[in-house]
Amino acid sequence: MSSRSSARLGRSIALHLLLTPLALIWLFPLWMMVVFSTMPDNGIFSPGIELLPHGNFIDNFNNLQRDTNFVGAIGISVSVAVTYTILSVLLTSMAGWALARYQFFGKGVVVAIILGTITLPYAVVLIPQFIMVARDFKLANTWVALIVP
């Protein structure tokens, strides 16, 4: 084995030894969600920590569906996310292509406005946007209010 390949192997082992515990730390909360989803209601807040799932997942899921219509809510979330993604990709790619391809009066101002709105934190826009959508446009509790802003 050459010194170059042994150095590469050593770096690879060191990298895996460093990243494996980090991956386990990242995966632990996800694993605990699976474990908690199989526990009865009173077991989640018990003082001991259980690390292995129980056999109540189907019962818990049926109770969740009966109480909250969870599958319907997931369906709405997926529908809104897919619609928003398709519209965003379509509109932003068309705008980007037009701004890159054509020279027109005020192009610099349009680009500056777009970049200015991107740099604003969403918390600055959240309350005025909510007031505008809910009160002015009367779109509260509609899919349009989730997709358009």
TORPA-4810 file (N, C-alpha, C, O; in nm, 3 decimals):
<nodes>
NODE_1_0.085_-0.117_0.000_0.000_0.000_0.000_0.090_0.124_0.000_0.184_0.132_0.079_M
NODE_2_0.062_0.217_-0.087_0.145_0.337_-0.097_0.112_0.432_0.018_0.009_0.419_0.085_S
NODE_3_0.202_0.526_0.039_0.181_0.622_0.149_0.062_0.713_0.121_-0.007_0.758_0.213_S
NODE_4_0.038_0.739_-0.007_-0.076_0.824_-0.043_-0.208_0.755_-0.009_-0.298_0.817_0.048_R
NODE_5_-0.222_0.627_-0.045_-0.347_0.556_-0.017_-0.363_0.530_0.133_-0.476_0.530_0.182_S
NODE_6_-0.255_0.507_0.206_-0.268_0.487_0.350_-0.305_0.618_0.420_-0.378_0.616_0.518_S
NODE_7_-0.256_0.731_0.370_-0.296_0.860_0.426_-0.443_0.887_0.398_-0.516_0.938_0.483_A
NODE_8_-0.487_0.852_0.278_-0.628_0.870_0.243_-0.716_0.780_0.330_-0.822_0.823_0.376_R
NODE_9_-0.673_0.657_0.353_-0.748_0.566_0.439_-0.753_0.619_0.582_-0.857_0.611_0.647_L
NODE_10_-0.643_0.672_0.631_-0.640_0.729_0.766_-0.734_0.847_0.779_-0.805_0.859_0.879_G
NODE_11_-0.735_0.935_0.678_-0.828_1.049_0.681_-0.972_1.002_0.676_-1.058_1.058_0.744_R
NODE_12_-0.998_0.900_0.596_-1.134_0.848_0.585_-1.181_0.788_0.718_-1.295_0.811_0.759_S
NODE_13_-1.095_0.714_0.784_-1.131_0.655_0.914_-1.153_0.765_1.017_-1.250_0.761_1.093_I
NODE_14_-1.064_0.864_1.019_-1.080_0.975_1.115_-1.209_1.052_1.089_-1.279_1.090_1.183_A
NODE_15_-1.239_1.074_0.964_-1.362_1.146_0.929_-1.485_1.066_0.973_-1.580_1.123_1.028_L
NODE_16_-1.484_0.937_0.950_-1.597_0.854_0.992_-1.608_0.847_1.144_-1.718_0.847_1.198_H
NODE_17_-1.494_0.843_1.214_-1.498_0.843_1.360_-1.552_0.975_1.415_-1.613_0.977_1.522_L
NODE_18_-1.531_1.083_1.344_-1.583_1.212_1.386_-1.731_1.227_1.351_-1.809_1.277_1.432_L
NODE_19_-1.769_1.185_1.231_-1.906_1.208_1.184_-2.008_1.109_1.237_-2.127_1.142_1.246_L
NODE_20_-1.967_0.989_1.273_-2.063_0.890_1.324_-2.130_0.935_1.453_-2.253_0.926_1.462_T
NODE_21_-2.057_0.984_1.555_-2.127_1.035_1.674_-2.216_1.156_1.643_-2.323_1.170_1.703_P
NODE_22_-2.174_1.240_1.551_-2.258_1.354_1.514_-2.387_1.307_1.447_-2.493_1.364_1.472_L
NODE_23_-2.377_1.205_1.364_-2.497_1.151_1.300_-2.590_1.088_1.404_-2.712_1.101_1.394_A
NODE_24_-2.533_1.021_1.502_-2.616_0.962_1.609_-2.684_1.070_1.692_-2.800_1.055_1.730_L
NODE_25_-2.613_1.178_1.720_-2.674_1.290_1.793_-2.788_1.349_1.711_-2.892_1.386_1.767_I
NODE_26_-2.771_1.359_1.581_-2.876_1.414_1.494_-2.995_1.319_1.485_-3.109_1.364_1.480_W
NODE_27_-2.970_1.189_1.482_-3.077_1.092_1.467_-3.152_1.062_1.597_-3.265_1.013_1.592_L
NODE_28_-3.092_1.091_1.712_-3.154_1.057_1.840_-3.292_1.120_1.858_-3.384_1.048_1.898_F
NODE_29_-3.313_1.250_1.833_-3.449_1.304_1.848_-3.550_1.239_1.755_-3.666_1.222_1.792_P
NODE_30_-3.509_1.202_1.634_-3.600_1.134_1.542_-3.637_0.996_1.596_-3.752_0.954_1.588_L
NODE_31_-3.538_0.926_1.651_-3.566_0.796_1.711_-3.660_0.810_1.830_-3.751_0.728_1.847_W
NODE_32_-3.640_0.913_1.911_-3.727_0.932_2.028_-3.869_0.966_1.984_-3.964_0.931_2.055_M
NODE_33_-3.887_1.033_1.871_-4.023_1.056_1.820_-4.091_0.924_1.787_-4.209_0.906_1.815_M
NODE_34_-4.016_0.832_1.728_-4.072_0.700_1.698_-4.108_0.628_1.828_-4.215_0.568_1.838_V
NODE_35_-4.019_0.633_1.927_-4.045_0.567_2.055_-4.167_0.629_2.122_-4.255_0.557_2.170_V
NODE_36_-4.174_0.763_2.126_-4.288_0.830_2.191_-4.419_0.802_2.118_-4.525_0.799_2.180_F
NODE_37_-4.412_0.781_1.987_-4.536_0.754_1.913_-4.593_0.617_1.947_-4.709_0.590_1.915_S
NODE_38_-4.515_0.531_2.009_-4.565_0.399_2.046_-4.605_0.390_2.192_-4.652_0.286_2.236_T
NODE_39_-4.586_0.497_2.269_-4.618_0.495_2.412_-4.761_0.538_2.438_-4.820_0.611_2.358_M
NODE_40_-4.818_0.492_2.549_-4.947_0.548_2.590_-4.929_0.691_2.639_-4.816_0.735_2.663_P
NODE_41_-5.039_0.764_2.655_-5.032_0.905_2.694_-4.953_0.927_2.823_-4.870_1.018_2.830_D
NODE_42_-4.977_0.846_2.923_-4.910_0.869_3.051_-4.764_0.825_3.049_-4.689_0.862_3.140_N
NODE_43_-4.721_0.749_2.951_-4.583_0.703_2.945_-4.486_0.807_2.893_-4.366_0.797_2.919_G
NODE_44_-4.535_0.905_2.820_-4.445_1.005_2.762_-4.381_1.091_2.869_-4.263_1.125_2.860_I
NODE_45_-4.458_1.128_2.971_-4.408_1.217_3.074_-4.364_1.144_3.200_-4.347_1.206_3.305_F
NODE_46_-4.346_1.014_3.191_-4.298_0.939_3.307_-4.151_0.971_3.330_-4.081_1.009_3.236_S
NODE_47_-4.102_0.956_3.455_-3.965_0.998_3.485_-3.858_0.914_3.415_-3.750_0.967_3.386_P
NODE_48_-3.883_0.789_3.388_-3.784_0.706_3.321_-3.786_0.727_3.170_-3.889_0.762_3.113_G
NODE_49_-3.671_0.705_3.106_-3.662_0.721_2.961_-3.657_0.582_2.898_-3.568_0.502_2.929_I
NODE_50_-3.751_0.555_2.812_-3.753_0.429_2.737_-3.687_0.454_2.602_-3.716_0.553_2.535_E
NODE_51_-3.598_0.365_2.561_-3.528_0.382_2.435_-3.576_0.287_2.326_-3.533_0.298_2.211_L
NODE_52_-3.665_0.195_2.361_-3.715_0.100_2.262_-3.865_0.120_2.243_-3.936_0.150_2.339_L
NODE_53_-3.914_0.104_2.120_-4.057_0.123_2.094_-4.143_0.016_2.161_-4.098_-0.095_2.188_P
NODE_54_-4.266_0.053_2.187_-4.366_-0.040_2.241_-4.453_-0.087_2.125_-4.422_-0.059_2.009_H
NODE_55_-4.559_-0.159_2.154_-4.644_-0.211_2.049_-4.772_-0.134_2.027_-4.865_-0.188_1.967_G
NODE_56_-4.781_-0.009_2.072_-4.906_0.066_2.065_-4.914_0.162_1.946_-5.002_0.247_1.944_N
NODE_57_-4.827_0.150_1.849_-4.823_0.250_1.742_-4.954_0.256_1.665_-5.006_0.365_1.641_F
NODE_58_-5.008_0.143_1.626_-5.131_0.141_1.546_-5.247_0.199_1.626_-5.327_0.277_1.574_I
NODE_59_-5.257_0.161_1.754_-5.364_0.216_1.839_-5.348_0.367_1.853_-5.446_0.441_1.844_D
NODE_60_-5.226_0.413_1.876_-5.203_0.557_1.890_-5.235_0.631_1.760_-5.293_0.739_1.763_N
NODE_61_-5.197_0.572_1.647_-5.227_0.636_1.519_-5.377_0.641_1.493_-5.428_0.742_1.445_F
NODE_62_-5.448_0.534_1.526_-5.593_0.535_1.509_-5.659_0.640_1.598_-5.752_0.708_1.556_N
NODE_63_-5.610_0.654_1.722_-5.663_0.758_1.812_-5.634_0.897_1.757_-5.719_0.985_1.762_N
NODE_64_-5.513_0.916_1.706_-5.477_1.046_1.647_-5.566_1.078_1.528_-5.615_1.191_1.516_L
NODE_65_-5.588_0.982_1.442_-5.673_1.003_1.324_-5.817_1.031_1.366_-5.883_1.118_1.308_Q
NODE_66_-5.865_0.959_1.463_-6.003_0.978_1.510_-6.021_1.118_1.573_-6.123_1.183_1.552_R
NODE_67_-5.921_1.162_1.650_-5.934_1.289_1.723_-5.905_1.411_1.637_-5.963_1.517_1.661_D
NODE_68_-5.816_1.399_1.538_-5.769_1.520_1.469_-5.774_1.517_1.318_-5.743_1.619_1.256_T
NODE_69_-5.812_1.407_1.254_-5.806_1.393_1.108_-5.665_1.424_1.058_-5.645_1.510_0.972_N
NODE_70_-5.569_1.354_1.112_-5.427_1.376_1.083_-5.394_1.353_0.936_-5.318_1.430_0.878_F
NODE_71_-5.448_1.250_0.876_-5.419_1.219_0.736_-5.470_1.331_0.645_-5.403_1.368_0.549_V
NODE_72_-5.587_1.385_0.675_-5.638_1.498_0.598_-5.549_1.620_0.609_-5.526_1.690_0.511_G
NODE_73_-5.499_1.646_0.731_-5.410_1.761_0.751_-5.279_1.742_0.676_-5.227_1.838_0.618_A
NODE_74_-5.225_1.621_0.676_-5.103_1.594_0.600_-5.128_1.611_0.451_-5.044_1.664_0.380_I
NODE_75_-5.244_1.566_0.404_-5.279_1.583_0.263_-5.286_1.729_0.223_-5.237_1.767_0.116_G
NODE_76_-5.347_1.812_0.307_-5.354_1.956_0.278_-5.214_2.016_0.278_-5.181_2.096_0.191_I
NODE_77_-5.131_1.978_0.375_-4.994_2.031_0.382_-4.914_1.994_0.258_-4.843_2.078_0.203_S
NODE_78_-4.926_1.871_0.214_-4.853_1.828_0.093_-4.906_1.901_-0.029_-4.827_1.943_-0.114_V
NODE_79_-5.037_1.918_-0.040_-5.095_1.989_-0.154_-5.048_2.133_-0.160_-5.011_2.183_-0.267_S
NODE_80_-5.048_2.201_-0.046_-5.003_2.340_-0.042_-4.854_2.349_-0.074_-4.812_2.436_-0.150_V
NODE_81_-4.774_2.259_-0.018_-4.629_2.262_-0.043_-4.597_2.236_-0.190_-4.511_2.303_-0.247_A
NODE_82_-4.664_2.139_-0.251_-4.638_2.108_-0.393_-4.682_2.224_-0.481_-4.609_2.263_-0.573_V
NODE_83_-4.800_2.280_-0.454_-4.848_2.393_-0.534_-4.755_2.512_-0.521_-4.720_2.575_-0.621_T
NODE_84_-4.714_2.544_-0.398_-4.625_2.657_-0.374_-4.490_2.636_-0.444_-4.436_2.728_-0.505_Y
NODE_85_-4.437_2.515_-0.436_-4.308_2.487_-0.499_-4.316_2.500_-0.650_-4.228_2.561_-0.712_T
NODE_86_-4.419_2.444_-0.711_-4.433_2.453_-0.857_-4.448_2.598_-0.901_-4.382_2.641_-0.996_I
NODE_87_-4.534_2.673_-0.833_-4.553_2.814_-0.870_-4.426_2.896_-0.848_-4.392_2.981_-0.931_L
NODE_88_-4.356_2.871_-0.738_-4.233_2.945_-0.710_-4.126_2.919_-0.815_-4.064_3.012_-0.867_S
NODE_89_-4.105_2.793_-0.847_-4.004_2.759_-0.948_-4.042_2.817_-1.083_-3.956_2.872_-1.153_V
NODE_90_-4.167_2.806_-1.120_-4.213_2.857_-1.250_-4.196_3.008_-1.259_-4.137_3.059_-1.354_L
NODE_91_-4.247_3.080_-1.160_-4.244_3.227_-1.166_-4.103_3.284_-1.149_-4.065_3.377_-1.220_L
NODE_92_-4.026_3.229_-1.055_-3.891_3.284_-1.034_-3.798_3.251_-1.150_-3.711_3.331_-1.183_T
NODE_93_-3.815_3.135_-1.212_-3.730_3.105_-1.328_-3.765_3.195_-1.446_-3.676_3.237_-1.520_S
NODE_94_-3.893_3.224_-1.465_-3.931_3.316_-1.573_-3.879_3.456_-1.545_-3.828_3.523_-1.635_M
NODE_95_-3.891_3.502_-1.421_-3.841_3.636_-1.387_-3.689_3.642_-1.399_-3.636_3.740_-1.451_A
NODE_96_-3.620_3.539_-1.352_-3.475_3.537_-1.364_-3.429_3.536_-1.508_-3.332_3.603_-1.544_G
NODE_97_-3.497_3.459_-1.591_-3.461_3.454_-1.733_-3.483_3.590_-1.798_-3.398_3.637_-1.874_W
NODE_98_-3.596_3.654_-1.769_-3.624_3.785_-1.829_-3.524_3.890_-1.781_-3.479_3.973_-1.861_A
NODE_99_-3.490_3.888_-1.653_-3.394_3.986_-1.602_-3.254_3.963_-1.657_-3.179_4.058_-1.676_L
NODE_100_-3.218_3.839_-1.683_-3.085_3.810_-1.736_-3.078_3.834_-1.887_-2.973_3.871_-1.938_A
NODE_101_-3.186_3.813_-1.956_-3.184_3.814_-2.103_-3.209_3.952_-2.162_-3.143_3.989_-2.260_R
NODE_102_-3.301_4.029_-2.107_-3.345_4.154_-2.169_-3.287_4.275_-2.098_-3.269_4.276_-1.976_Y
NODE_103_-3.259_4.377_-2.177_-3.219_4.508_-2.125_-3.339_4.601_-2.137_-3.394_4.617_-2.246_Q
NODE_104_-3.381_4.661_-2.027_-3.495_4.752_-2.031_-3.474_4.861_-1.927_-3.395_4.846_-1.834_F
NODE_105_-3.546_4.969_-1.945_-3.536_5.083_-1.854_-3.587_5.043_-1.716_-3.698_4.990_-1.703_F
NODE_106_-3.508_5.068_-1.614_-3.548_5.036_-1.477_-3.510_4.896_-1.432_-3.552_4.852_-1.325_G
NODE_107_-3.431_4.825_-1.513_-3.391_4.689_-1.477_-3.312_4.688_-1.346_-3.331_4.599_-1.263_K
NODE_108_-3.225_4.785_-1.328_-3.146_4.793_-1.205_-3.233_4.815_-1.082_-3.207_4.759_-0.976_G
NODE_109_-3.337_4.896_-1.098_-3.429_4.921_-0.987_-3.506_4.794_-0.952_-3.523_4.762_-0.834_V
NODE_110_-3.551_4.721_-1.053_-3.624_4.596_-1.029_-3.535_4.495_-0.958_-3.579_4.431_-0.862_V
NODE_111_-3.411_4.481_-1.003_-3.317_4.388_-0.939_-3.290_4.432_-0.795_-3.284_4.348_-0.705_V
NODE_112_-3.273_4.563_-0.773_-3.249_4.613_-0.637_-3.368_4.586_-0.546_-3.349_4.551_-0.429_A
NODE_113_-3.488_4.603_-0.596_-3.608_4.575_-0.515_-3.615_4.426_-0.481_-3.646_4.390_-0.368_I
NODE_114_-3.588_4.340_-0.578_-3.591_4.196_-0.553_-3.486_4.158_-0.449_-3.516_4.085_-0.355_I
NODE_115_-3.363_4.207_-0.467_-3.258_4.176_-0.371_-3.287_4.235_-0.233_-3.255_4.175_-0.131_L
NODE_116_-3.349_4.354_-0.231_-3.385_4.415_-0.103_-3.489_4.334_-0.028_-3.480_4.321_0.094_G
NODE_117_-3.586_4.280_-0.099_-3.687_4.199_-0.031_-3.630_4.065_0.015_-3.677_4.009_0.113_T
NODE_118_-3.531_4.014_-0.056_-3.469_3.888_-0.014_-3.389_3.908_0.114_-3.385_3.819_0.199_I
NODE_119_-3.325_4.023_0.129_-3.240_4.045_0.246_-3.317_4.080_0.372_-3.261_4.075_0.481_T
NODE_120_-3.446_4.115_0.360_-3.525_4.145_0.479_-3.554_4.017_0.556_-3.590_3.915_0.496_L
NODE_121_-3.538_4.019_0.688_-3.579_3.902_0.765_-3.731_3.885_0.759_-3.804_3.984_0.755_P
NODE_122_-3.777_3.762_0.759_-3.920_3.737_0.744_-3.998_3.792_0.863_-4.116_3.826_0.849_Y
NODE_123_-3.936_3.800_0.980_-4.006_3.852_1.098_-4.048_3.997_1.078_-4.147_4.041_1.137_A
NODE_124_-3.976_4.072_0.997_-4.011_4.212_0.971_-4.138_4.221_0.887_-4.217_4.314_0.903_V
NODE_125_-4.159_4.125_0.801_-4.270_4.128_0.706_-4.392_4.053_0.759_-4.503_4.073_0.710_V
NODE_126_-4.374_3.969_0.858_-4.477_3.875_0.902_-4.607_3.944_0.944_-4.713_3.909_0.892_L
NODE_127_-4.602_4.038_1.036_-4.725_4.100_1.088_-4.795_4.184_0.981_-4.915_4.169_0.963_I
NODE_128_-4.724_4.273_0.908_-4.795_4.346_0.802_-4.854_4.254_0.695_-4.962_4.280_0.643_P
NODE_129_-4.784_4.147_0.662_-4.835_4.053_0.563_-4.960_3.982_0.615_-5.055_3.962_0.540_Q
NODE_130_-4.959_3.944_0.741_-5.076_3.880_0.800_-5.196_3.974_0.799_-5.307_3.933_0.764_F
NODE_131_-5.174_4.100_0.837_-5.284_4.198_0.838_-5.338_4.217_0.696_-5.459_4.222_0.676_I
NODE_132_-5.248_4.227_0.600_-5.290_4.249_0.462_-5.370_4.129_0.410_-5.475_4.147_0.348_M
NODE_133_-5.321_4.009_0.434_-5.388_3.890_0.382_-5.519_3.863_0.456_-5.620_3.835_0.392_V
NODE_134_-5.518_3.871_0.588_-5.637_3.834_0.665_-5.744_3.941_0.662_-5.861_3.911_0.640_A
NODE_135_-5.705_4.067_0.684_-5.806_4.172_0.697_-5.839_4.237_0.563_-5.956_4.249_0.527_R
NODE_136_-5.737_4.279_0.490_-5.761_4.356_0.369_-5.811_4.268_0.254_-5.907_4.304_0.186_D
NODE_137_-5.746_4.154_0.232_-5.786_4.067_0.121_-5.892_3.965_0.162_-5.949_3.898_0.075_F
NODE_138_-5.920_3.953_0.291_-6.019_3.859_0.344_-5.991_3.715_0.298_-6.080_3.644_0.252_K
NODE_139_-5.865_3.675_0.313_-5.824_3.541_0.271_-5.791_3.451_0.390_-5.726_3.348_0.372_L
NODE_140_-5.834_3.487_0.510_-5.803_3.405_0.627_-5.865_3.267_0.611_-5.976_3.252_0.562_A
NODE_141_-5.790_3.165_0.654_-5.833_3.025_0.650_-5.860_2.975_0.508_-5.953_2.897_0.487_N
NODE_142_-5.780_3.019_0.413_-5.790_2.969_0.276_-5.654_2.920_0.229_-5.551_2.959_0.284_T
NODE_143_-5.654_2.834_0.128_-5.529_2.787_0.070_-5.455_2.900_0.002_-5.332_2.903_0.003_W
NODE_144_-5.527_2.993_-0.056_-5.464_3.105_-0.127_-5.376_3.184_-0.032_-5.268_3.229_-0.071_V
NODE_145_-5.420_3.201_0.093_-5.340_3.274_0.191_-5.209_3.203_0.222_-5.112_3.268_0.261_A
NODE_146_-5.204_3.073_0.206_-5.082_2.998_0.231_-4.989_2.996_0.110_-4.868_2.983_0.126_L
NODE_147_-5.044_3.010_-0.009_-4.965_2.994_-0.130_-4.915_3.127_-0.185_-4.798_3.138_-0.223_I
NODE_148_-5.000_3.229_-0.190_-4.966_3.353_-0.260_-4.860_3.439_-0.191_-4.765_3.480_-0.258_V
NODE_149_-4.870_3.468_-0.061_-4.773_3.563_-0.003_-4.632_3.514_-0.019_-4.538_3.582_0.024_P
</nodes>
